[in-house]
Amino acid sequence: MIDFQADPHRYKHWDLTFNARVATLTMNVDPTATLVAGYELKLNTYDMGVDIELADAVQRLRFEHPEIHCVILNSASDKVFCAGANIYMLGTSSHAHKVNFCKFTNETRNAIEDASLYSKQRYLCAIKGTAAGGGYELALACDYLMMADDGNSAVSLPEVPLLAVLPGTGGLTRIVDKRRVRRDRADVFCTLEEGIRGNRAVEWRLVDEVVPGSRFLEETQNRAIEFSTLSDRPQQSAGITLSPLKKEIHDNEIVYPHLKVDIDRDRRVATFNLLAPEQLRNDDLNVDAALAKGDRFWPLALCRELDDAILHMRSNEIELGTWVFKSQGSVNAVQHYDDFLWQNQSDWFVREVVLYWRRTLKRLDLSARTTFAFIEPGSCFVGVLAEILFSVDRSYMLEGQFDKNELEPPVVALTKANFGLYEMSNGISRLHTRFLGEPETVDQCGEVLARKLDAGACEKLGLITYVLDSIDWDDELRILLEERASFSPDCLTAMEANLRFAGPETMETKIFGRLTAWQNWVFQRPNAAGENGALRLYGTGVRPQFDKTRV
């Protein structure tokens, strides 16, 4: 079982140090501390365990260290900055693990870019030694790339000539979309095993600056101090502590304080039950009180649990192909929390909570599972929780009440946040994506802000897929889940991914919708993964045998 929780005191692969407004995150991989047995992490290569620690460090820098305005990402080795994903790990892993590894690694790189852009915690990469493959892709996630001009340091994406796979953590997309490298130069670069160093790397925009090795450390510090002056993060405010999650894993359920995941293995279904407060506590709704609660502040607490549950289910329950989302709690309480987040975005802590929800909702969008939402009496799909209704593939809402049930009929409520605060990977809101061909419907939704919308109103506005009465509810949903489980998981993954991201194409949608899809395919092809493929034969001295057919 893969555990996505980490703690700085137990890091095996990263060192984190602080100096005033600058933090240094140093890659120092322990070759023996692998996620599973069967390979060594030599030359600062990484597996998912290394990236779990990196994701944790990036998250803690945002929440626990508001005083940090710039992060230097470097390596403990002068010879090898990072040699990328461990090839022997890739060669021996299952297809599902390789794909999940690439997706999580992509999301971690995106989190670095998100921190730079929205949290104003800028990342500077200091490359000394070789940055190859995923090592250079890690560097590409940073704002500014400095490289030592010492005759040894170089950047490269050698996957195509060496391994018959793609630079799968966004490398191809970032060099042309983010770094604006010319297409012909990018073609040369991606087929050049030895990479590029020195002034040519600057000329081709592969790095921003090269510095003589004798002055490299000094100039890196100077540049980090310059970048730290551009941030709007507070200089004095204390951060919060992200304490270990309370989580109980049983055979058929996973239990958190604010989330319960029920597992039905026979039907291949996981049901996520999101739990909101049953009543509003007014003392929660001011910035000082929210900061004092820290990771117990309900919006943050639920977000952390949902994020962990999504990652756990992705990697550890790969045969549960359908995820169902339900909610329970006070509509008024959720609405007040949502309004509070909207009104206080200028505060660093509130901003981080909002941004965390944005990242977690994106993780849900990008998960290769069928997703449904069932809206029942007692539900509280309001504001940020209503985003889940617009993320899932279909939503079903009960009309009225169940027999002998005292709970009020379900309602849905929209808030200002639903109109752009939680952008998708395509750069627009889920509502705008949902109603791409009917912008007038978005305007109509804006006219009913904060109103409690019953099933009829939600259906009329197009906010849900189907309305069912209590007589048909159980049978219709049973048939729905049985039908979905009968389809090919491969077809469903491809269909859902193609339908979810209508609208503008961005660097993120290219990475996940194009690059990841191709990498998924390449990982199954014999040229890479077959007995005579490049991944299997790497390091043996035997040349791979390629099927020369272009498909």
Beta strands, then each sheet from edge to edge (+ up, - down):
strand 1: 14-19
strand 2: 22-27
strand 3: 45-46
strand 4: 70-75
strand 5: 80-82
strand 6: 84-85
strand 7: 122-127
strand 8: 130-132
strand 9: 144-149
strand 10: 154-156
strand 11: 209-212
strand 12: 248-249
strand 13: 253-255
strand 14: 259-264
strand 15: 269-275
strand 16: 322-328
strand 17: 370-375
strand 18: 381-382
strand 19: 394-398
strand 20: 412-413
strand 21: 466-468
sheet 1: 1+ 2- 4- 7- 9- 11-
sheet 2: 3+ 6+
sheet 3: 5+ 8+ 10+
sheet 4: 12+ 13- 14+ 15- 16- 17- 19- 21-
sheet 5: 18+ 20+
end
